[in-house]
Amino acid sequence: MAPKPKRGLCWPTNNHKQDQVFPFTKPGSKVSWLYNWSPNPTPDSKTLEFVPMQWNNAGMDQLQSKVKQVDATRVLGFNEPELPDQSNMPVELAVSNWLQHMEPLRKAGIRCGSPGISSAPQGVAWLQDFLRRIRDGGSDIDFYCFHWYGETLGQFYDYIWSTYHQLGPNKPAWITEFACTNWQIDNPLPRDHVESFARDSVKYLDTLDWVERYAWFGPMRDTGTVGKWARMLDDEGKLTQLGKMYRDA
């Protein structure tokens, strides 16, 4: 049996109020999985593998039952815990909750991804400290998760290789958020630049043995400060040119 495509969706939890996943799931689609920054499955997405995420430690005592309910085999850890405007978790808090709630999942055979760090300078240091402490506590992660946003392919490739080797190239990695952006809503990167970046980057990621999965940001109508050319759904909820490429190419 051929392996599933690496390509996935980071699908916002409130997307289903106006859009559904089905445009990405036609026969032959390269999209095989989905996460939504929560442990609660996305409606109408049964044709894709749902991967629960524990965004921060709130309600974490319910995680094991929710993972069981959706018959998940993989779980994603906390979202950008090193950033104050994201899950904002000190390493000590993340470690204690990991050992209490995630390690039992690992012992039950569920593969657990690391907290997903941003490409901010403190991200790698935060995760290195976290890994050292959970390993001292008798636990580990099963794959790394990291994010990247920026302008050029060279910057992206340098970041993922550098981060992977700083963390230790003995685990696979998931790139659970990435996109081409300069963060300037009024003067974004040109459309052809963003689309070319998306096309070339996913082609490259598919060749890397150590990259298990990835998810472009984003499969939504409004990608906010990331810029409109990164979006995979237009104002009517139809696939953009980039969205069609991501699904089919």
C-alpha positions in Angstrom: 0.0 0.0 0.0 1.4 3.4 -0.9 2.0 5.8 2.0 -0.5 8.5 2.6 0.5 12.0 1.3 2.2 14.2 3.9 0.0 17.2 3.1 -2.6 18.3 5.7 -4.8 21.2 6.7 -4.6 23.5 9.7 -8.4 24.1 9.7 -9.7 26.7 12.1 -12.4 25.4 14.5 -14.9 28.0 13.4 -14.4 27.4 9.6 -17.3 25.0 9.5 -19.8 27.9 10.2 -19.3 29.0 6.6 -17.1 26.4 4.8 -16.6 22.7 4.7 -13.6 20.5 4.1 -15.0 18.7 1.0 -13.3 20.9 -1.6 -10.0 19.4 -0.4 -11.1 15.8 -0.4 -12.1 14.9 -4.0 -10.6 11.6 -5.4 -6.9 12.0 -6.0 -6.5 14.7 -3.4 -3.0 15.1 -2.0 -4.5 16.1 1.4 -4.7 13.3 3.8 -5.1 14.7 7.3 -6.4 17.7 9.4 -5.9 19.4 12.7 -7.8 22.3 14.1 -5.9 23.5 17.2 -8.2 21.6 19.4 -9.0 18.0 20.5 -12.5 18.2 19.1 -13.0 16.8 15.6 -14.0 19.1 12.7 -17.5 18.3 11.4 -17.8 16.7 7.9 -14.1 15.8 7.7 -14.3 12.0 8.1 -12.5 11.3 4.9 -9.4 12.9 6.4 -7.4 11.7 9.4 -8.1 14.0 12.3 -5.2 14.7 14.6 -6.2 16.2 18.0 -4.2 19.0 19.5 -4.0 20.1 23.1 -3.6 23.9 22.6 -2.7 24.7 26.2 -3.3 22.9 29.5 -6.9 24.0 29.9 -9.2 21.0 30.1 -6.3 18.6 29.7 -7.8 16.1 32.0 -10.3 15.3 29.2 -7.7 14.8 26.5 -7.3 11.0 26.9 -11.1 10.4 26.6 -11.3 12.7 23.5 -8.4 10.9 21.9 -10.1 7.6 22.5 -13.5 8.9 21.1 -12.0 9.8 17.7 -9.7 6.7 17.7 -6.7 8.9 17.1 -3.2 7.4 16.7 -1.4 10.8 16.9 -1.7 13.9 19.1 -0.1 17.3 18.8 1.3 19.2 21.8 0.9 22.8 22.9 0.7 25.6 20.4 3.7 28.1 20.4 4.0 28.0 24.2 7.0 30.3 24.1 4.9 33.2 22.8 2.8 35.4 25.2 0.0 35.8 22.6 -0.3 32.0 22.0 -0.5 29.3 24.6 2.0 31.1 26.7 3.2 28.3 28.9 6.3 28.3 31.0 8.4 25.2 30.5 7.7 24.0 34.0 4.0 24.1 33.4 4.2 22.4 30.1 6.5 19.6 31.5 4.2 18.8 34.4 1.1 18.6 32.2 3.0 16.5 29.6 4.1 14.0 32.2 0.7 13.8 33.7 -1.5 13.6 30.5 0.6 13.0 27.4 3.0 10.3 28.7 0.1 8.0 29.5 -1.1 8.3 25.9 2.4 7.4 24.7 2.4 4.4 26.9 -0.9 3.4 25.3 0.7 3.5 21.8 -0.4 7.0 20.7 2.4 9.0 19.0 2.7 12.5 20.6 4.2 15.4 18.8 6.2 18.0 20.6 4.8 21.5 21.5 4.7 23.4 18.2 7.3 26.1 18.4 7.3 29.3 16.3 10.4 30.5 14.4 11.0 33.2 16.9 14.5 33.1 18.4 13.3 31.7 21.7 11.4 28.8 20.2 14.3 26.3 19.8 15.7 27.2 23.3 12.2 26.7 24.9 11.8 23.3 23.2 15.3 22.1 24.1 14.7 22.9 27.7 11.3 21.1 27.6 12.8 18.0 26.0 15.6 17.8 28.5 13.1 18.0 31.4 10.6 15.5 30.1 13.4 13.1 29.4 14.7 13.5 32.9 11.1 12.6 33.9 11.2 9.4 31.9 9.2 10.6 28.9 9.9 11.8 25.4 8.2 13.1 22.2 7.7 11.0 19.1 8.1 13.8 16.5 9.0 17.5 16.4 6.5 20.2 15.5 7.6 23.6 14.3 6.3 26.6 12.4 7.7 29.1 10.0 6.6 32.3 8.2 8.8 34.4 6.0 9.6 35.5 2.5 12.0 33.2 0.7 12.6 29.5 0.1 16.2 29.8 1.2 15.1 31.2 4.5 12.6 28.4 5.0 14.9 25.7 4.1 17.7 27.1 6.3 15.3 27.3 9.2 13.8 23.8 9.0 17.3 22.1 8.6 18.9 24.2 11.3 16.0 23.6 13.7 15.9 19.9 13.0 19.6 19.5 13.7 19.6 21.7 16.8 16.9 19.6 18.3 18.6 16.3 17.3 18.0 14.5 14.0 16.8 11.3 15.7 13.1 12.1 15.4 10.9 12.9 12.4 9.3 16.3 12.1 6.0 17.9 11.2 5.8 21.4 10.0 2.3 22.2 11.2 2.2 25.8 10.1 4.1 27.6 7.3 3.5 30.2 4.7 5.2 32.8 2.6 4.5 36.3 3.9 6.1 39.7 4.8 3.3 40.4 7.3 2.4 43.6 5.4 -1.4 43.7 4.7 -1.2 46.9 2.6 1.9 45.8 0.7 2.0 42.0 0.5 4.4 39.9 -1.4 3.3 39.5 -5.0 0.8 36.7 -5.7 3.0 34.9 -8.2 5.8 34.9 -5.6 3.6 33.3 -2.9 2.2 30.7 -5.3 5.6 29.8 -6.6 6.9 29.5 -3.0 4.0 27.2 -2.1 4.4 25.0 -5.2 8.2 24.6 -4.8 8.2 24.2 -1.0 5.7 21.4 -0.9 7.5 19.6 -3.7 10.7 19.9 -1.7 9.1 18.8 1.6 7.8 15.7 -0.2 11.4 14.6 -0.9 12.7 14.9 2.7 12.6 11.6 4.6 12.6 13.3 8.0 9.6 15.5 7.3 6.6 13.2 8.0 3.8 15.8 7.5 3.2 19.5 6.8 0.3 22.0 6.7 0.2 25.2 4.8 -1.4 28.3 6.4 -4.0 28.5 5.4 -7.2 26.7 4.3 -9.4 29.7 5.1 -10.9 32.8 3.5 -9.1 35.2 5.7 -5.4 34.5 6.6 -5.1 37.8 8.5 -1.7 39.4 8.7 -0.2 36.4 6.7 -1.8 38.1 3.6 -4.5 37.3 1.2 -2.3 35.4 -1.4 -1.6 32.7 1.1 -5.2 31.7 1.5 -6.6 28.6 -0.1 -10.3 29.7 -0.1 -11.6 32.8 -1.8 -14.4 35.1 -0.5 -17.0 32.7 -1.7 -15.4 29.6 -0.1 -14.1 28.2 -3.4 -10.5 27.0 -3.8 -8.1 29.6 -4.9 -5.4 28.8 -7.5 -3.1 28.0 -4.6 -5.7 25.9 -2.9 -6.2 23.8 -6.1 -2.4 23.4 -6.4 -2.1 22.3 -2.8 -4.9 19.7 -3.3 -3.9 18.4 -6.6 -0.2 19.0 -7.5 
